Amino acid sequence: MVVAHTKLGLVMAVGDVNSESGPRWQEEELTSSGSSNLERELSSLKESEELFRLLVESSPVGAYLIQDFKFVYVNPTFAELFGYKPEEIVNRLGPLDLVHPDDRRKVEENVRKRLQGEAETVRYTARGVRKDGTVIVGEIFGQRATFRGRPAAVGSLVDLTEKLRLLESLKESEERYRSMFQSIKDAIVTVDADAQVVDWNKGAERLFGYAREEILGQPFIRLVSERYRGKLLAAFRRAAESGDVRLLEEFAEIEGVRRNGTEFAAEMSIACWKGREGLRFTGIIRDVTERKEAFARLERLLEEVVFAFSAAVETRDPYTARHQANVAALARAIAAEMGLPEKVVKGVYFGGLLHDVGKLSIPTEILSKPTPLTPTERALVEQHTLKGYEILKRVNFPWPVAEMALQHHERVDGSGYPRGLKGDEIILEARILAVADVVEAISHHRPYRPARGTTQALRELEEHRGVLYDPRVVDACLSLFREKGFRFETEAEV
């Protein structure tokens, strides 16, 4: 059968070439229906070719076709990777012209195997050299093919240069982090969502006494004092569920336990992060035993200085010194009853010992006057809060002692002095001192009147709770006297 085109359309000629009289030809004009089907097939084929070319030409991956060790086709991406235009490569350059000298043997072998039929597919990485001489790294995916009846090698090229550069940078960062991680003197411990140890630096080995291989997979809570373990584990679980590391802030100061069982004062800060294997908590733990001991020595020295100061005040005004000691004792007890941190409790105590130090500037005859003060004298006495502040602000106390002295006569409703502060404008320590000051003053003898006793003092608190005095502070004070049996050392029974 022979297919040919005539003016009338596509004609199929059929003949028997073995006939004695020669081929007997019979012409049959295709029907219009057959012609339409062929046109549709040709159109579909053309669309497929255009689609294929569009995909290859616009692909972000380099594509190539090699025959006789020459490129017979490269797409724009391939050419661009090497800094050329496609026409500068096709039928002019071969793969060995673009490859790094050290990788030519590898590339030549992989192309040869496909052209000679020894390998159907290949996958490998090699370095290439751009037109400007810079080196790139690519991953080659290749396949054996036939093009125009002859062997060919087709494939794609993926540029790995930036990826490898990024991986190298990440590797360098990881090595730098690991070096810092191991060289830091503080213990760095990472745990998973179940509070099991998953990482452990040399600082942790030195601090706790466990080798890394001994502690990995062990519960973190074995590293803290037994009295913290239950609460800490519960806090870890809540933090793991919520992702809120602030739930662990209460354990910033904790007691650690070494392998030999000895305990030490520790400071711990924890961060939460998410890795490939899930939620992680990393804690930096520092032994603060020496610092705490030094601070304790400083506190003792400070306390001795404060007591010496109070003794100096007593030589001038015994009433004021005695009053400060009583106020300090009650204020400390109130702060503890309110459940405030130990640091605040200590600060309130020292603030109480010094809250009336400004009275050193008041003439003795006014302080010890046996009759009510005149308005002028009262105004002078009220200056003691400012005078005390001026004296104490020069000392760098670890607590707001100067502010306590300044604000202990302020009242919740703003009726106090010297600034007329209201509510939370008054620091909590001063609100505590205000209650302790009133109770002590009413309960004890004053130069111009006899003692009224604690019963009257507590009645004053109840009557002005939430008006003059902080209700939380009042409740704690009432509980101390009525339920806990608190008494001043020099109690006046009335």
Secondary structure, 3 states (H helix, E strand, C coil): CEEEEECCEEEEEECCCCCCCCCCCEEEECCHHHHHHHHHHHHHHHHHHHHHHHHHHHCCCEEEEEECCEEEEECHHHHHHCCCCHHHHCCCCCHHHHECHHHHHHHHHHHHHHHCCCCCEEEEEEEEECCCCCEEEEEEEEEEEEECCEEEEEEEEEECHHHHHHHHHHHHHHHHHHHHHHHCCCEEEEEECCCEEEEECHHHHHHHCCCHHHHCCCEHHHHECHHHHHHHHHHHHHHHHHCCHHHHHHHCEEEEECCCCCEEEEEEEEEEEEECCEEEEEEEEEECHHHHHHHHHHHHHHHHHHHHHHHHHHHHCHHHHHHHHHHHHHHHHHHHHCCCCHHHHHHHHHHHHHCCHHHHHCCHHHHCCCCCCCHHHHHHHHCHHHHHHHHHCCCCCCCCHHHHHHHCCCCCCCCCCCCCCCHHHCCHHHHHHHHHHHHHHHHCCECCECCCHHHHHHHHHHHCECCCECHHHHHHHHHHHHCCCCCCCCCCCC
